[in-house]
Amino acid sequence: MKNRCFWVTDSQLYKDYHDYEWGQPVFDDATLFEFLVLETFQAGLSWITILNKRENFRKAFDNFDYYKIAKYSESKYHSLLEDKGIIRNKLKIRSAITNAQSFIEIQKEFSSFSKFIWSYVDGKPILNKFHKKEDVPATTALSDKISKDLKKRGFKFVGSTVVYAYMQAVGMVNDHTTDCFKYPVV
């Protein structure tokens, strides 16, 4: 039996997410944007809620195509508000549109969002050595800095806690606990 991080439940969806995605370094802009949208929608909710609705989010948000999302009309916004398959929060839906626009602006400035976001860690993951749940922070000075910068660039729902969860998800930090089978692998 594999020893996983403390937050993984018996849910196969959670196990698969942990084993194959969480903490794996992501450099692809499309995937980075998908995780950004999912993390912003997760704020205040459990991650399993988001995982359970992930396919619905993919359908509702045009497979996370940020070019399409950046151009969403008011009628598309209202149809998303009616979509029972996603989290129907007015501000979070608006933030997905705004964040897509800001994401594209960063791509123009840095040639990719990946170059921009990974520059904060010099292009390689920070390897933490957390032993137990209590060791893992909700925010860090770096997530504070990134959050502040993203907000200055027009992003919404990117507080330091959301940003740190994002950094964990896309592998900018390796926060698998030292007893987790993924710790030495990532």
N, C-alpha and C positions, 0 to 999 in steps of 0.2 A: 504494500500500500504506500502511495506517495504521500510525503509530508508536504503540505501546502501552507501558504500564508494564512494567518489567523482569520482573515475576513472571508475566506472561501467557505461556502455552505455545501450541503449535499447536492445542491442543484447542479445537474450536468452542464447547464448553460454557464453557470458561474465557474465550474471547473475548467471547461473549455476556454472560456475567456481568460482565466488566469494562466492556463498552461500554454496557450498559443498566441495571446495578444498582449496582455498587460505587462508592461515593462520592456517589451521588445522595441528596440530603437526604430522609429518610423521617420523616414526622410522624404517620403512621397507627399506632395502638397495635398492631393485629393484625400488621402487618409488622415493627414494632419487636420484638415478642415472638418472631416467627419467627426473626429474625436473632439474638436473644439465645440461643435454644435451639441454633441451628446453631453459633454461635460457642463455646458451652460444650462441645458435642460435639466440636468441632474441636480443642480443646486437646490438644496432643501429636501431632496428625495433620496431614496435608496438606489444604489447602482443597479440592483436586480430589476427594479422598475424600468429603468432605461433599457437594460438588456432584453427584457421581455417585449419591449415595444420597438426595438431597433429596426426590425424589418419594416414595420409600419412607418417609422421615421424615414427610412430609405425611399419608400414609395411616395410618401407625402412631400418630401424635399428633393424630388428628382435625383435620387441617388447621390445626394449631397453635392450636386454640381453647383459650385459657388458662382459661376457666371450666370446661370439661370436664376439662382436664388437672389442674387444682387439686383435683378430686374423684376422681381415679383411685383405684380400689380396689387391694388387694393382688393380686387375681387379674389385673387389668389390668397392674400392674407386672410380674408374672411372665410374662404373655404377651409383653410388650415384651422381656424378657430372652431369650425364645425366637425373636424376630423377626430372621431372618438378613439382612433388608434394611436394618437400621440398625446403628449402633454399639452393641453389647450390653455396655455398661459399667454395672455396678450403680449406682455412685455418680453417674454422669452421668444415668442414667434417673431416679433419685431426685431429682436436682437439678432436672430439668425440672418435676417435680411441685411441689417446694418453691418454685422460682422463679415458677411460675404463681401460687401462693398469695401470695407477696410482691409480685408484679406487681399483683395485684388490690388489695392493701393500699395500694400507692402510688397507684393510680388513685383510691381512696377519699379519700386525703389531698390529692392535687393536682388532682383531677378528670380527669387523664389521665396515663399514663406519659410521653407525649410532652412535656407541660409540664415534668414533673420532669426528664427526662434532658436536654432542650434548654436548660433554665435554666442548665446548667453552661457553655454557650457563648453565653448571651444570645440564644438563638433563631436564631442564624445560624452557618454553618460557619466554622471557622478555615481560612484559606487559607494553606497552607504552600507553600514554594518549594524543594522538594527536587529536586536535579538528577540524583542517582544513587542506586542501591540503598543505599550506605553512609550516605547522609544521613538515610534514613527510620528513625526510632526504633521500638523495640519497645514502649516505655512512655514516658510523660511524667509530669510532676508532676500534671497534670490527670487522667490515667487512674489514677494512684495514689489521688487524692482520691475519684474516683467509685467505684473498686473498694472502698475502705474504707467508703464510705457504703452501697453495696449490701450488703456483708457485714454491716454493722450492722443492716440491714433484713431479714436472713435469707437473702439470696441465696447460692448455692453456685456454685463453678467460675467465679468472676468476679474472678480475679486481674488485676493491672494489664495484663498482656500481652493477655489475653482482652478486657478492656475497651477497650484501644486498638484492637485489631482490629475490635471492634464499632463504635467511633467512626468508623473508616475506612469500614466497610461501609455504615453508615447515613448517611454524609455529614456527621457532626459536624465532621470535619476533611477537607479536600481534600488527600489525599496522592498524587494523580496526579503523577508527576514532570513537570517543566516541559517535557520533550520529548514528552510524551504528547498525543495529539490531544484527549483529554478534559480536559486541564488548564484551558484557558481557558473551556471550556464549563460545567463544574460551578461 
